[in-house]
Amino acid sequence: MNENLFASFVTPTMLGLPIVVAIIMFPTLLFPTPKRLIDNRIITMQQWLIKLILKQMMLIHSNKGRTWSLMLITLILFIGTTNLLGLLPYSFTPTTQLSMNLAMAIPLWAGAVFLGFRYKTKTSLAHFLPQGTPIPLIPMLVIIETISLFIQPMALAVRLTANITAGHLLMHLIGGATSVLISISPPVALTTFIILLLLTMLEFAVALIQAYVFTLLVSLYLHDNT
């Protein structure tokens, strides 16, 4: 019987109802909140990391752009923790669903674009037609720039989906090959197991990097429009 490689990407259900909402809300329970006047080491480390990320991400922004700081830090923490939890056995990764990634990318992109048209109307319109463009090329360039603008949220969502899905599939394939080779050729199985361990460590890094890349691109779209 052939194994379905994409079975792990199917939305889990309980009593016939999808539980993806509960899965999405679960990462928020992992962040401790201070209950005393003196924070412990975990909360101190968490606050230090949040401040470091915010400092690096908000350096290029104006005062209007910095009002999005809470949204951006929430976004990177949510995507990062969701990706990491998806690496656990018998777990589900919501960021492998293109629909969910589009649901994150489109509102954030649209908010940044609408902000640009409101506060920097001339600059936003100037992006559709670079200075010095020959007159015969004006209609073509306007169409190309319009298409490139509307492709931005799709590129955000597809990039995150493709990277997370490809890593999960590769780990699944190598893990399946290792389990089969144990009884056939133990030395080869040991080699594939070492490769699986290295790939798992790489996927932990990819999970965090993709969260940072997604949030950074949203931040750059915001910077261009504020």
C-alpha positions, 0 to 999 in steps of 0.5 A, spaced: 500 500 500 502 506 497 503 511 503 500 518 502 506 523 503 501 529 504 497 526 509 500 530 514 498 536 511 491 535 511 487 539 517 486 535 523 478 534 525 475 532 531 468 529 531 467 532 524 469 539 526 476 542 524 480 544 530 485 548 526 483 554 530 485 551 537 492 549 533 493 556 531 491 559 538 496 554 542 502 557 541 500 563 545 500 559 551 507 557 550 509 565 552 510 566 559 507 572 562 510 576 568 506 575 575 511 578 579 515 584 580 521 581 579 521 577 572 524 570 572 530 568 567 525 565 561 521 572 561 527 576 561 530 572 556 524 573 552 523 580 553 530 581 551 529 577 544 523 581 543 526 588 544 532 586 540 528 584 534 524 590 534 530 594 534 533 591 528 526 591 524 524 598 526 531 602 525 529 604 518 521 606 519 518 613 520 514 614 526 508 612 522 511 605 521 513 604 528 506 604 530 506 597 526 511 594 531 506 590 535 503 587 529 510 585 526 513 582 533 506 578 534 507 576 527 514 573 527 513 570 534 506 567 531 510 564 525 516 562 528 512 558 534 508 555 529 513 552 525 517 550 530 511 546 533 510 543 526 516 539 527 514 535 533 512 528 531 504 527 530 503 535 529 500 539 524 503 545 521 498 551 519 503 555 515 503 549 510 496 551 508 497 556 502 490 559 504 492 561 511 498 564 509 494 568 504 490 570 510 496 573 513 499 576 507 493 579 504 491 584 509 498 586 511 500 588 504 493 591 503 494 595 509 501 597 508 499 599 500 493 603 503 497 607 508 502 609 502 496 611 498 493 615 504 500 619 506 504 618 500 500 618 494 505 622 489 510 617 491 506 611 491 503 613 484 510 614 482 512 607 483 508 605 477 512 609 472 519 610 473 522 617 471 525 618 464 520 612 461 519 613 454 512 614 452 511 608 448 513 604 454 508 607 459 502 603 458 506 596 458 510 599 464 504 601 468 501 594 467 507 590 469 508 595 475 501 593 477 502 586 476 508 586 480 504 590 486 499 585 486 503 579 486 507 581 492 502 578 497 502 571 493 509 571 493 509 572 501 504 566 502 507 561 496 515 562 499 513 561 506 508 555 504 513 552 499 519 552 504 515 549 510 512 544 506 518 542 502 522 541 509 517 536 511 516 532 505 524 531 505 524 529 512 518 524 511 521 521 505 528 520 509 525 518 515 521 513 511 527 510 507 531 510 514 525 505 517 525 501 511 533 500 511 534 498 518 532 491 516 535 491 509 542 494 510 544 497 517 550 501 515 546 505 510 540 506 515 545 509 520 547 514 514 540 516 512 539 517 520 545 522 520 542 525 514 535 526 518 538 529 524 542 534 520 536 535 516 532 536 522 537 541 525 536 545 518 529 545 519 529 548 526 533 554 523 529 554 517 523 555 521 525 561 524 528 564 518 522 563 514 518 567 520 523 572 520 523 573 512 516 573 512 516 579 517 521 583 514 518 583 507 512 586 510 516 591 514 519 593 507 513 593 504 511 598 510 517 602 509 516 603 502 509 606 504 510 610 510 
